[in-house]
């Protein structure tokens, strides 16, 4: 094979052979409706003879119809996102789109940079648990159709889980087990669900007679949970509600390493219901979120907007949650003094 035969055929080669301008060749493949049918047929025939292959990405960018959607997550290593990604992929495939996955690694600055780079490439965005400001998200939404997950924005389509109902279920469980106080282990300060969950716990806990305290913020990871456990070792609580399952599992391991039994001495509740929450010992009580369905819903909505639908509601779409009661929660054990023996004994007791 000669060097010349390995050189790719360009639109300039096709234009010269067909006796037309290069721009006419470009329009033939990118915008065929704008070229005379007879001319377009001759150009395609010449292109076939020369072995020219049009660049589909270049054509797509020229028409802004790339059939690509950008999906941004805050940490691709967090199993919380696995079902969301799967749901988004299934819905995108059904709609004739592909997903470009981006990971901001818990950084609002990285998230914004990645989104701005993707604007020319994708037709729309799905943003999962953004770490950006509201104003920055609105700026991106002005340039491409967008659906935001786990964040409520008045003028941008949003899908959130029912955090208040999830916290209410956790409060009801802990009170039924005799707990009169709970420590909330906070996640990232830039996380919208984190603020919502703590405020709900504070308000709903007060109504139920449950004292609430907060530690953190910590990274929303297993190591973040370990760090949180270390801060609570001096005065271990009887109950913990963690920002997410990874942190809750880290808290459990941190306590168990120091000889603090879960759930006998401390009950632990998480959020999300990731797969590993069913594999730990003890298994984790958690508020389950329909992440796969959220991914499906987000893609369907952003595709609808791309196709001309208008966002009218000022309220986010709220997805239901469900408390999964497992092995990490139990009846609170109280210390009492035996009048006869003068010794300390431990017993279970409900409020």
N, C-alpha and C positions, 0 to 999 in steps of 0.2 A: 504493500500500500504506500503510495507516494505521500509526501508532506501536504501537497495540494488537496488530495482526496480526503485528508483528515480535517481540513479547515471547514468549519460550519458554514453552511449557506446562509446569507443574510438577506434582509428585505431589499438591500441595495442590489444584490445579484438578481433577485427576482424582478425588481423594477426595471433593470437594464434589459433583461431578456424579454420582458413583456412590453417594453416601450412605454412605461408609465412612470409617474413620480413615486418615490419611496413612500410618501404619505398616503398615496392611493393603495399601495400594498398593505400598509398598516391598517387603514380603515377597512379593507376587505376582510381582514381576520378579526379585528377588534369591534368594528361597527358595520357589519355587512349591509345593513339597510341604507347606508349612506353612499353606496357605490353602485353604479349602473350594473344590472344583472349580467349583461354580456361581458362587460369589462371584468367583473368579479370572477366569472367563470373562466376567462382566459388566464387571469392571474393565478387562480387555483391550479389550473392545468400546468402552467409553467412551473409553479412551486412544486408540484408533484414530480415533474420531470427532473428538476434540480435536486430534489430531496430535502426541500425546505420544511422545517417544522416550526410552527408558531409557538411562541412562549406563552403558555396559558396564564402564568402569574402576571406577566406584563399586560396581557389582554384584560385580565380581571381588574388590575389596578387602573387601567385606562377607563374602564366603565364603572368602577366602584362596586362591581358585583363579584366579589371574591368568594362568596359562599363560605366565609370564615367568620366565626364568632370568637371573641376573646373571653376567656374565663380566668379571672384573677382570684387567687387564694392567698391567705396570709402566711401559710406554712404548709407546703405540700407534704411534709413528713408527718403531719398530724392526721391520724386515721379518721378524724372527724370529717375530712373532706372526701374520703374515698367514695361514699355513696352519693354525695352531691355531684361529684365528677361523673360517676356512672350514669346518674339520671340525666345530667346535661348532655352527655354523649349520645344516649339513646334517643332523646328528643331531637337533638341536632341532626342525627342521621335520618330520622323519620322526616324531617323538614328539608332534607337535602343540603345540610350544612356540615362543616367539620369544626372541631374545637381546637383553638390554640390555648394551651395552658400556660399561665404565668404565675410565678411565686415571688411574693415581695419579702418573704422572710421576716415578717413582723415589723416592716419598716414602711412608714407612710411615704418617705422620700423615694425609696426604690419602687414602690407601687406607682407613684405618679410618673416617674421616668419611664417605666415599662408601658404604662397605658398610653402615654404620649407617643412612644415609638410605634405602638400598634395601631394608632388611629388611621394611618394611611392603608393598613393591611386588612382590617376587619370591617364587617358591616355593623357590628353591634357588640356590646359588652355585657357580661354577667359578672358582678362584683361580689365575691363571697367574703363577708366579715372585713370590710375595709378598715384600714388604719389611717386613711386620709381625712382631712377636714370636710365638713359639709360643702363649703364653698369650692374646694378643689374638685369634689365629685360632681357638683353642678356644672363646673366648667367643662369637664370631659363629656358630660351628658348633653351639652349644647352642640357637641361636634359629632357624636355618634349615639344612636339609640342605646339605652342602658337600663338594666334592671339590677337593683341593689338588694343583696340578701343580708339578713341579720342587721339591718340598719333602716330606720324610718326617716325618709326625706319627703317633705310635703309635695315638692314639685318634680320628683323623680320616682318612677315605679319602684315599689319596695315590697319585699316579701320577708316577713319575720315570723319567728315562733312565738307561741303564747307564753312568754316568760312569766307573767303574773300567775297564770294558772299552774304552771310548773312549780313555782315557788310555793304557792298555796298548798299544793299536794304534799310537798316536802314538809312544810310547817305542820300540816295536819298529822302526818305520819309521826314526826318527832314528838309532838304533844301527846299523841296516843301512846307513845312508848315511855312517857314519863319525863321527857326532857323539858327543862324550863329555861335553857339558854343554848345558843348555837353560835359558832364562830364561822364567819364567811371568809373563805380564802379567795382573795381577789386576783383576777387576771390582769391583762394589759390595760393601762389607763385609757388608751385610745380605742378600746373595744366598747361599742355601743351596748351589746348584751350584758357586759359586766356591770355597767352602771344601772341598767334596768333591773338586773337580778338582785343587786344589793339593796336598791331602793324598795323593791317589792318585799324583800325579806325583812327589812327594817319596819316597813309599814304594816305588813300582814302579821309579822311576828308580834308587834306591839299589841295588835288587836286580840291575838290568841294567848297573850301572857307569856310570850317567849322573848327573853332578853337576847339581843343580837350584838355581836362585836365583829370587827373587821381586822384582818391582817393582810398586808400586801401593799402594793401590787407585786406579783411574781410573774415570771414567764409562764405561759400556758402550756407547760410541758411536765413530764414526769419529774425532771430535776427541779422544776419550779415547785412542785408539790413537796419534794424532799426538803427544800429550803424552808417552806412554810411550816412543815412539821417541826423543824429545829427551833423555830421561833416560839412554838407552843409547848415545848417540853417542860419548861419551868412550872407552868400551870396548865396541864392538859385539859381541854374542854371535854364535856360529855358528848357533844355532837358537833359535826363539821359539815358545812355545805360548801363545796368547791365550785369554782367558776366552770370547770369542765372535768371530764372523766380522767384525762391524763394527770391533772393536778390531784384529783381525789385519790387515784391509785398511788401517786407519789407520796401523798400524806399518809396513806395506810402503811406503805413500806417504811416510811420514816418512823412512825410510831412503833411498828412491830420490831424494828431493829433495836429500839430502846426498851423493849419488854412491855410496851403498852398494848394490850390486847384489843383487837378490832373484831367484832363489835362489843365484846364484853365490857370494855372500859370506855371506848369511844365509838359512837356511831358515825358513819361517813356516807354522805350523799354526793353524787356528781351530777353532771349535765351532759347530755348528748347520746348516751347508749352506744358507744363505739364497740366493736366486736370484742376487744380485750376486756371490757367490763364484765363479760360473761365467762372469762377464762381465769380471772384472778382468784386467789384463795385468801379471804372469802370473796365471793362474787359481789359486784358493786351494785348497790341501790342507786338508781339514776333516773333523771328525767329524760325520756326518750324523745328525740326530735325526728320528724320525717324528712331526713336530708335528701334521700333519693327523689322524693316527690317535689321537694323545693327546687332541685336542679331541673326537673322536668318542667315545672311551672315557670321558672325563670326563662328558660329557652323559648317556650311557647309564647310567652309575653313579648320577649324582645324581637322574635321573628314577626309577630303580629304588628309591632311598631314599625319594623323595617318595611313591611308591606302596606303601610299607610294607616294603621290604627292609631287613634289618639288617646293619650292618657288623660283621663278626666278626674279620677278619684284623688282626693287629698289624703286619704287614709291608706296605710299599708295593708297588704293582704296578710292576714294572720293565720298561720298553720297550727293545728292542734298538737298538743304534746301529751305524753302519758307517763306516769310514774311507774317504774319497774322496781318492785320491792324484792331485794335479794338478800344476800348474807351479810352485808356490811352494816346493817342496822339492827338494833335489838333493844329490849327493855332496859331502861336506865337502871344501873345498880347503885343503890344508896348505902352509905356507911351509917351504921347506928351503934349505939353503945348499949350493951346488955346490963341492966341495973343489977342483976344478981351476980354476974361474974366480973363486971367492970372491964370487959374486953370489947374490942371493936369487931363487929360482924358486918357482912355484906349481904344485902338482900335486893331483890327486884321490887320496884314500886312504881305505880303509875300515878300521875297527878290527878 
